[in-house]
Amino acid sequence: MTTSPTVFRLASRLDEIGFSDIVNIRNRIMKLREQGAKVYQFEGGEPYMNTPDFVKEAMKRALDENKTRYAPSSGIPELRAAIADKLRTKNNIAAEPNDVMIMNGGMQGLFGAFQSVVNPGEEVLVFSPYWTPIKDLIAHCEGRPVLVPTALARAEGFEKTLTRYTTDRTRAIYYNTPQNPTGVVFTRDEARAVARFAREKDLIVLADEAYEDLVYDGEHCSIASLEGMFERTITIFTLSKSFAMTGWRLGYTVAAEPWMTGMRKTTLYSSNGVSTPTQWAALAAFTTESDMLETNRVAYQQRRDLLLAGLNELGLSCENPAGAFYAFPDVSRVSRDSREAAEILLDRAQVATVPGVVFGPDGESHLRFSFSTSIETIEAGLDSLRRNL
Ligand SMILES: Cc1ncc(COP(=O)(O)O)c(C=O)c1O
């Protein structure tokens, strides 16, 4: 039998989809550690603390009670109802349980949302620097990300900047607050300006609120809570950051029709829902009285203040991130090429970071430092930078 050379070829729809650059950095760190080096790790993207006991206990109970069979693909009704409650009281989003879908992390929520909205050839406005996977999620729809510099929008006004990047192919806005990688938290007035623009131009908003519980300055405002926005917004949430549950893969989306139908379809034919015991454990996250969210927020803020003071003192000037757990200093004094700057910090001071250019061209000359780590690591990392940079 003869096979043509095209047989062992990946389907073309995956041609434009990349892999995360961050994996390459992790490999370098592993290598350094194998050689016995101590590496101060600031490159990560997950909470440093463990999942709360009340969630773990609920998981054990679910297993003991044999809650291990197929659940509805959209999620167990108890969890959807608890989340709708949370959305109404905390986010001011007028959601009913039927507007909520349980997802395998924020990532599956984002995947379903983009797939449900973006047609081939359509454009999505993306505030930039942006979280890297967004461009690949849009590419998977054969759409095109159009980068809108956040700093420019904040300086000259959202309406003016967004207008400049809008064409007759523009379909949606990806709106992430608090932002990865910059820690920017859009104000209520900024949310209003984006909402007004979306209504005027008849655009759909994909709101990524993965870091909603990590706000240090100002407030978190869900854009779907603003007038006339619920029907044109898909909001994506996750328990990954708020409840230190990155490995559990539990997220959720809230949206109206027709978006719900789109997300039901993408979920049904990919994962067919989230693991049943995991959903029962997630229910405990929403129904257990605890001051965990506030305690963690205060702990992150302490780490932010420590890292920021150290970076600024080193001449790596950095605006105070109002949210999330990342600092994004300008490192031109080390190198304008952020990949080179990251190499220099790793080689000279054993400090691991992520080059800003990974988050798009507006991230060049910057590095992303996560302050989701121990106080000792932040102090030791800064000390190493002081001695070696
Ligand atoms: C901005 C942003 N959105 C969404 C996610 C998705 O998180 P997960 O898939 O773990 O829920 C992340 C994770 O790093 C993120 O940084």
The ligand as an SDF file (V2000), in Angstrom:
LIG
                    3D

 16 16  0  0  0  0  0  0  0  0999 V2000
   -6.6250   35.9760   32.1480 C   0  0  0  0  0  0  0  0  0  0  0  0
   -6.8860   34.5320   32.3690 C   0  0  0  0  0  0  0  0  0  0  0  0
   -8.0510   34.0280   31.9730 N   0  0  0  0  0  0  0  0  0  0  0  0
   -8.3580   32.7400   32.1310 C   0  0  0  0  0  0  0  0  0  0  0  0
   -7.4730   31.8650   32.7200 C   0  0  0  0  0  0  0  0  0  0  0  0
   -7.8930   30.4310   32.7850 C   0  0  0  0  0  0  0  0  0  0  0  0
   -7.6630   29.7490   33.9130 O   0  0  0  0  0  0  0  0  0  0  0  0
   -8.1780   28.2690   34.1390 P   0  0  0  0  0  0  0  0  0  0  0  0
   -8.3190   27.5920   32.8150 O   0  0  0  0  0  0  0  0  0  0  0  0
   -7.1720   27.6370   35.0380 O   0  0  0  0  0  0  0  0  0  0  0  0
   -9.4870   28.3910   34.8120 O   0  0  0  0  0  0  0  0  0  0  0  0
   -6.2150   32.3300   33.1320 C   0  0  0  0  0  0  0  0  0  0  0  0
   -5.1970   31.4250   33.7070 C   0  0  0  0  0  0  0  0  0  0  0  0
   -4.0520   31.7270   33.8670 O   0  0  0  0  0  0  0  0  0  0  0  0
   -5.9210   33.7060   32.9580 C   0  0  0  0  0  0  0  0  0  0  0  0
   -4.7430   34.2200   33.3330 O   0  0  0  0  0  0  0  0  0  0  0  0
  1  2  1  0
  2  3  1  0
  2 15  2  0
  3  4  2  0
  4  5  1  0
  5  6  1  0
  5 12  2  0
  6  7  1  0
  7  8  1  0
  8  9  2  0
  8 10  1  0
  8 11  1  0
 12 13  1  0
 12 15  1  0
 13 14  2  0
 15 16  1  0
M  END
$$$$
